[in-house]
Amino acid sequence: MGATRKEHDFLGELEIPSNAYYGIQTSRAVENFKISGLTIAMMPRFIQALGHVKKAAAMANMELGVLPRSIGEPICQACDRIIAGEYLDQFPVDVFQGGAGTSCNMNANEVIANIALEIMGHEKGEYQYCHPNNHVNCSQSTNDVYPTAIRLALYTALTDFMSDMEYLREGFALKAEEFRNVVKMGRTQLQDAVPMTLGMEFSAWATTIKEDIRRIGEGREQISDVNMGATAVGTGINTPEGYAELVTRHLAEVSGLPVFMAENYVEATFDTGAFVQISGLLKRFVVKLSKICNDLRLLSSGPRCGLNEINLPPRQPGSSIMPGKVNPVIPEVVNQICFDVIGKDVTITMAAEAGQLELNVMEPIIAHTLFCSLHRLGRACHTLRDLCVDGITANTDRCYEMMKNSIGIVTALAPYIGYEHSSHIARMALDTGGSVYDLVLESDLVTREQLDAILSPERMLCPGEDKDLIKEIRERMDTLGK
């Protein structure tokens, strides 16, 4: 089994692998929580945030004289290594855990203590020289360390995710410009409505993503308030005077993030409302993103027996039995990610509601779920743009022919030929199956040039009517006695 060292806590003793930087409390958590096989090491931003928190605490404690510099400085050096991404394999605790995050906090305390011991020239486990609780956890509790680390990690994760969203938004915006002159029929309730352009459709998708980027940015600002110095329930027990202000200032310095003291530490220790808000904003985004994917699948349906207004880039054969079939697999996979995030919002809601009195012990599942959603959604944004949106092409002739044959274009004609004539032509088209475009020309109400002007992309993009063209058509109609 290899060499071991013996460690103890108030429950007894355990043999710990001698090469492990974690200690007895981490080992107990590993034994107790064999749940998902997913470890907190899979949330590297969170581990980095723990390093920031522990370093800021050590700096404040040294400045206030409650931690000797001979111990505090090696702790800070150890934290720097954690922040740099080293020792991730020393964080084996499952993401599903009881104890309100205590196992995560102690995992960090033990790893940092043993790194510091090596820096000091001692062996791992020689805690008389640097102790996980007495020194690394000095002036702290899991109840302020853990939620603060979540907030720091979530702030950076949201910042990166907003960049992912912007990448996707830009892809739709570029396609909007490319398709600005592709005239097609708009549809409401899956029925023909009025003419528009394909560019308008893509522009609307870009705009709705832009709106969600702004909303998520607003939500991100709500997690800048931290409760460092609150310790167990918000009273600040076991902290030296001035610690809360000082550790918060150091935390802002070492993390480079906008960090502020919470207004009420008791409230900040149990409150998870900001996490619920972030989850709700993610749900808002994915509901709309999934709708966009539904639209992409519908507009590309066919290719012979569907709408077939756009072509999605073919990514893989679509059937084990039907040769030549290609499915919209990229929008489909993004749909499924959206469903997963919506389900995770329910998890976060229930976890936040389950808080009791001065602490919410369900924060581990909140943290894991939020980071999981952000990671998957970031990948989804890049996948959707890289493997789908960038390669979309328009079937321009198909769009125009369907628009010309649609009864819906009579709505665009009504200001020019009048409601009664428009209604009559619509009725004829329904009864005969004829093209509205052809029936209008056959009625001799307008010339082909006038009809094409009314249905031109330029006219579709401009609100209002062409008054000169209306006058010209009405004069023609009067002359013809129509």
C-alpha positions in Angstrom: 0.0 0.0 0.0 3.0 2.3 0.3 4.3 4.4 3.2 1.8 6.2 5.4 1.8 8.7 8.2 -0.6 8.6 11.2 -2.9 11.6 11.9 -5.5 12.1 14.5 -8.6 14.1 15.3 -11.1 14.0 18.1 -12.7 10.9 16.5 -9.5 8.9 16.5 -6.6 8.1 14.2 -6.2 7.3 10.5 -3.3 6.2 8.3 -2.7 8.8 5.6 -0.6 8.2 2.5 2.7 9.8 3.2 2.9 11.5 -0.1 -0.6 13.1 0.3 -0.8 16.8 1.1 -4.4 16.4 2.5 -4.9 15.0 5.9 -7.3 13.2 8.2 -10.4 15.3 7.8 -10.1 15.1 4.0 -9.7 11.3 4.3 -12.8 11.0 6.4 -14.8 13.0 3.8 -13.5 10.8 1.0 -14.7 7.7 2.9 -18.1 9.3 3.8 -19.1 10.8 0.5 -18.5 8.2 -2.2 -21.4 9.6 -4.2 -20.7 11.0 -7.7 -17.1 10.3 -8.4 -16.8 14.1 -9.2 -14.3 15.9 -7.0 -14.0 19.5 -6.1 -10.8 19.5 -8.1 -13.1 19.6 -11.1 -13.9 23.2 -10.1 -10.5 24.7 -10.4 -11.7 28.3 -10.1 -13.2 27.3 -6.7 -9.9 25.8 -5.5 -8.1 29.0 -6.7 -10.6 31.1 -4.8 -10.0 29.1 -1.7 -6.3 30.0 -2.2 -7.2 33.7 -2.4 -9.3 33.5 0.7 -6.6 31.7 2.8 -3.9 34.1 1.6 -5.9 37.2 2.5 -6.7 35.7 5.9 -3.0 35.0 6.6 -2.1 38.5 5.5 -4.7 40.1 7.8 -3.7 37.8 10.7 0.0 38.6 10.4 -0.8 42.3 10.2 -3.0 42.1 13.3 -0.3 40.1 15.2 -2.3 36.9 15.7 -0.2 34.8 13.3 3.6 34.8 13.4 5.2 35.8 10.1 7.4 32.7 10.3 4.3 30.7 9.8 2.1 33.2 7.9 4.6 33.8 5.1 5.0 30.1 4.2 1.2 29.8 4.3 1.0 32.7 1.8 3.6 31.0 -0.5 1.6 27.8 -0.3 -1.6 29.7 -1.3 0.2 31.2 -4.2 0.9 27.7 -5.5 -2.8 26.7 -5.1 -3.8 29.9 -6.9 -1.3 29.0 -9.7 -3.3 25.7 -10.2 -0.9 23.3 -8.6 -1.9 20.4 -6.3 -5.4 20.0 -7.8 -5.0 16.3 -7.4 -4.9 16.8 -3.7 -8.6 17.9 -3.5 -10.4 14.5 -3.7 -13.6 15.4 -1.8 -16.8 14.6 -3.6 -18.8 17.6 -4.8 -21.8 16.0 -3.1 -21.1 16.3 0.7 -22.8 17.1 4.0 -21.3 19.6 6.4 -22.0 22.9 4.7 -18.6 22.8 2.9 -16.5 22.0 6.0 -14.8 19.1 4.1 -13.8 21.6 1.3 -12.5 24.1 3.8 -10.5 21.4 5.7 -9.2 19.9 2.5 -7.8 23.4 1.7 -6.5 23.9 5.2 -4.6 20.6 5.2 -3.1 20.9 1.8 -1.9 24.5 2.4 -0.5 23.5 5.9 1.5 20.6 4.4 2.8 22.7 1.5 3.8 25.3 4.0 5.5 22.7 6.2 7.7 21.6 3.3 8.6 25.2 2.6 9.6 25.5 6.2 11.7 22.4 6.0 9.4 20.0 7.9 7.7 16.8 7.0 4.0 16.5 6.1 1.9 16.0 9.2 4.2 17.9 11.6 1.4 20.2 12.5 3.1 21.5 15.6 4.9 23.8 13.2 1.9 24.8 11.0 -1.5 23.5 11.9 -4.5 23.3 9.5 -6.9 24.7 12.1 -4.7 26.8 14.4 -2.8 28.6 11.7 -4.2 28.2 8.2 -7.8 28.5 9.4 -6.9 31.3 11.9 -9.8 33.8 12.4 -12.0 31.8 10.0 -14.9 29.5 9.8 -16.2 27.3 7.0 -19.3 29.5 7.2 -17.4 32.6 5.9 -14.6 30.9 3.9 -16.8 28.7 1.8 -19.5 31.1 0.6 -16.8 33.8 0.0 -14.8 31.3 -2.2 -18.0 30.4 -4.1 -18.6 34.1 -4.8 -15.1 34.8 -6.0 -15.1 31.8 -8.3 -18.6 32.5 -9.5 -17.6 36.1 -10.4 -14.8 35.0 -12.6 -16.8 32.1 -14.1 -19.6 34.6 -15.0 -17.1 37.0 -16.6 -15.8 34.2 -18.8 -19.3 33.0 -19.6 -20.4 36.5 -20.7 -17.5 36.4 -23.2 -18.8 33.0 -24.4 -22.3 34.5 -24.9 -20.8 37.5 -26.7 -19.0 35.1 -29.1 -22.3 33.5 -29.9 -24.1 36.8 -30.3 -21.4 38.0 -32.7 -22.0 34.9 -34.8 -25.7 35.6 -35.2 -25.0 39.3 -35.9 -22.6 38.4 -38.7 -25.2 36.2 -40.3 -27.8 38.9 -39.9 -25.7 41.2 -42.0 -25.0 38.4 -44.6 -28.8 37.7 -44.9 -30.0 41.3 -44.8 -31.5 41.1 -48.3 -33.0 37.6 -48.2 -36.7 38.2 -48.3 -38.9 35.6 -46.7 -42.2 35.1 -44.9 -42.4 35.7 -41.2 -44.7 33.3 -39.3 -46.8 33.5 -36.1 -48.4 30.5 -34.6 -46.7 28.5 -37.4 -48.9 30.3 -39.9 -47.8 32.7 -42.6 -47.8 36.2 -41.3 -46.1 39.1 -43.2 -42.9 39.4 -45.2 -39.6 40.1 -43.5 -35.9 39.3 -44.1 -33.9 36.4 -42.9 -31.4 39.0 -41.6 -34.1 40.4 -39.3 -34.6 36.9 -37.8 -30.9 36.5 -37.1 -30.6 40.0 -35.8 -33.4 39.4 -33.4 -31.5 36.3 -32.0 -28.3 38.4 -31.6 -30.3 41.1 -29.8 -31.9 38.7 -27.3 -28.5 37.2 -26.4 -27.1 40.8 -26.0 -30.0 41.5 -23.5 -29.1 38.4 -21.5 -25.4 39.4 -21.4 -26.5 42.6 -19.8 -28.8 41.0 -17.3 -26.2 38.4 -16.2 -23.7 41.3 -15.8 -26.1 43.0 -13.5 -26.5 39.7 -11.5 -22.8 39.3 -11.3 -22.5 42.5 -9.4 -24.8 41.1 -6.7 -22.2 38.6 -5.6 -19.4 41.1 -4.7 -20.5 41.4 -1.1 -18.7 38.8 1.1 -18.9 37.8 4.7 -15.3 37.2 5.5 -14.9 37.9 9.2 -18.4 36.7 10.1 -17.0 33.3 11.2 -19.7 30.9 12.5 -23.0 32.8 12.5 -22.0 36.4 11.6 -20.9 37.6 15.0 -17.2 37.5 14.2 -16.3 35.3 17.2 -12.6 34.3 17.4 -11.5 37.2 15.2 -9.2 40.1 16.3 -10.6 43.6 16.2 -10.5 45.1 12.7 -10.1 41.7 11.0 -13.2 41.8 8.9 -12.3 45.1 7.2 -8.7 44.2 6.8 -9.2 40.7 5.4 -11.8 42.0 2.9 -9.3 44.6 1.7 -6.6 42.0 1.3 -9.0 39.7 -0.5 -9.8 42.4 -3.1 -6.0 42.9 -3.5 -5.0 39.3 -4.0 -7.9 38.3 -6.1 -8.1 41.4 -8.2 -11.9 41.3 -7.9 -14.4 43.9 -6.6 -15.0 42.6 -3.1 -16.9 44.5 -0.4 -18.0 43.8 3.1 -21.6 42.6 3.4 -24.0 45.1 5.2 -25.2 42.5 7.7 -23.0 39.5 8.5 -25.7 37.4 10.1 -27.8 37.8 7.0 -24.9 37.3 4.6 -23.9 34.0 6.3 -27.3 32.3 5.7 -28.4 34.1 2.6 -28.2 32.4 -0.8 -30.5 34.8 -2.7 -27.7 35.9 -5.1 -27.1 32.3 -6.2 -30.9 31.9 -6.8 -30.8 35.1 -8.9 -27.8 33.9 -11.0 -29.5 30.6 -11.6 -32.7 32.3 -12.6 -30.8 34.5 -15.1 -29.1 31.4 -16.6 -32.6 29.8 -16.9 -33.9 32.9 -18.6 -31.0 32.7 -21.1 -31.3 29.0 -21.8 -35.1 29.2 -22.3 -34.4 31.7 -25.1 -31.4 29.8 -26.4 -33.4 26.6 -26.7 -36.1 28.5 -28.6 -33.5 29.7 -31.1 -32.3 26.1 -31.6 -35.9 25.1 -32.2 -36.2 27.8 -34.8 -32.9 26.7 -36.5 -34.2 23.1 -36.7 -37.6 24.2 -38.0 -36.2 26.7 -40.7 -33.8 24.0 -41.9 -36.4 21.2 -41.9 -36.7 19.1 -45.0 -34.8 19.4 -47.1 -37.4 18.5 -49.7 -40.5 18.3 -47.6 -40.0 21.0 -45.0 -39.4 24.8 -44.8 -35.8 24.5 -46.1 -35.2 28.2 -45.9 -31.7 27.7 -44.4 -29.1 25.0 -44.6 -27.3 23.9 -41.4 -23.8 22.6 -42.0 -23.9 18.7 -42.2 -22.0 17.3 -39.3 -22.6 13.5 -39.4 -24.9 10.9 -41.0 -28.3 11.0 -39.4 -29.6 7.5 -39.6 -28.5 3.9 -39.4 -31.2 2.9 -41.8 -32.0 6.0 -44.0 -29.2 6.8 -46.4 -28.6 10.5 -47.1 -30.4 11.7 -43.9 -28.6 14.4 -42.0 -29.9 15.6 -38.7 -29.5 19.0 -36.9 -27.4 17.5 -34.2 -25.7 20.7 -33.0 -29.0 22.5 -32.2 -30.3 19.3 -30.7 -27.4 18.9 -28.3 -27.7 22.6 -27.2 -31.4 22.0 -26.6 -30.5 19.2 -24.2 -27.9 21.3 -22.3 -30.6 24.0 -21.9 -33.0 21.4 -20.5 -30.3 20.3 -18.0 -29.7 23.9 -16.8 -33.4 24.4 -16.3 -33.5 21.3 -14.2 -30.5 22.5 -12.2 -32.3 25.7 -11.5 -34.9 23.7 -9.6 -32.0 22.0 -7.6 -30.6 25.4 -6.7 -34.1 26.7 -5.7 -34.7 23.8 -3.4 -31.2 24.0 -1.9 -31.6 27.7 -1.1 -35.0 27.1 0.4 -33.6 24.3 2.6 -31.5 26.8 4.6 -32.3 26.9 8.3 -31.6 29.6 10.9 -28.1 31.0 10.6 -26.7 28.8 7.9 -27.5 27.1 4.6 -25.9 23.7 4.7 -26.8 23.0 1.1 -24.3 25.3 -0.4 -22.1 22.5 -1.8 -24.8 21.4 -4.3 -25.5 25.1 -5.2 -21.8 25.6 -6.0 -21.4 22.4 -8.0 -24.6 23.0 -9.9 -23.8 26.6 -10.8 -20.3 25.9 -12.0 -21.5 22.8 -13.9 -24.1 24.9 -15.7 -21.7 27.7 -16.6 -19.1 25.3 -17.9 -21.5 23.4 -20.1 -23.3 26.5 -21.3 -19.9 28.1 -22.2 -19.0 25.0 -24.3 -22.5 25.1 -25.8 -22.1 28.7 -27.0 -18.9 27.9 -28.8 -20.2 24.6 -30.2 -23.3 26.3 -31.6 -21.4 29.0 -33.3 -18.4 27.0 -34.5 -20.2 24.0 -35.7 -23.6 25.4 -36.8 -24.1 29.2 -37.0 -21.0 30.1 -38.9 -21.7 27.5 -41.6 -25.4 28.4 -42.1 -26.4 29.3 -45.7 -29.6 30.7 -47.0 -31.8 29.2 -49.7 -32.6 32.6 -51.1 -34.7 31.5 -54.0 -36.7 29.1 -51.8 -37.4 32.0 -49.3 -38.5 34.3 -52.1 -40.7 31.9 -53.8 -42.5 30.9 -50.6 -42.9 34.6 -49.8 -44.4 35.2 -53.3 -46.8 32.3 -52.9 -47.9 33.1 -49.4 -51.3 34.6 -48.7 -49.5 36.6 -46.0 -48.1 39.1 -48.5 -51.6 40.6 -48.9 -50.9 42.4 -45.6 -48.0 44.2 -47.2 -50.2 45.1 -50.2 -53.2 46.4 -48.2 -51.9 50.0 -47.8 -51.4 50.2 -51.6 -54.4 48.5 -53.1 -56.8 48.7 -50.1 -58.2 46.2 -47.7 -61.1 45.0 -49.9 -59.0 44.2 -52.9 -56.4 42.5 -50.6 -59.1 40.4 -49.0 -60.6 39.4 -52.3 -57.2 38.3 -53.6 -56.5 36.3 -50.4 -59.9 34.6 -50.8 -59.1 33.7 -54.4 -55.7 32.3 -53.5 -57.3 30.1 -50.8 -60.0 28.9 -53.1 -57.8 28.2 -56.1 -54.4 27.4 -54.6 -53.0 30.1 -56.8 -50.1 32.4 -56.0 -51.0 35.8 -54.5 -48.1 37.3 -56.5 -49.6 36.0 -59.7 -53.2 36.9 -58.8 -52.2 40.5 -58.1 -50.6 40.8 -61.4 -53.6 39.2 -63.1 -55.9 41.7 -61.4 -53.9 44.5 -63.1 -54.1 46.5 -59.9 -50.3 47.1 -60.0 -47.5 46.6 -62.5 -44.8 44.0 -61.9 -42.3 46.8 -61.2 -44.6 48.3 -58.6 -45.3 44.9 -56.9 -41.6 44.1 -56.8 -40.9 47.6 -55.3 -43.5 46.9 -52.5 -41.9 43.5 -51.8 -38.3 44.7 -52.1 -35.9 44.1 -49.2 -35.5 47.8 -48.8 -39.2 48.2 -48.4 -39.4 45.3 -46.0 -36.7 46.9 -43.8 -38.5 50.3 -43.6 -41.6 50.9 -41.5 -44.4 52.9 -43.1 -45.5 53.1 -46.7 -44.1 54.7 -49.8 -46.6 57.6 -50.2 -45.6 58.4 -53.7 -46.1 54.7 -54.7 -49.5 54.6 -53.0 -50.5 57.7 -55.0 -49.3 56.2 -58.2 -51.1 52.9 -57.7 -54.3 54.6 -56.6 -54.3 56.8 -59.7 -53.8 53.8 -61.8 -56.6 52.0 -60.1 -58.9 55.0 -60.6 -58.0 55.2 -64.3 -58.8 51.5 -64.7 -62.1 51.9 -62.7 -60.9 49.4 -60.0 
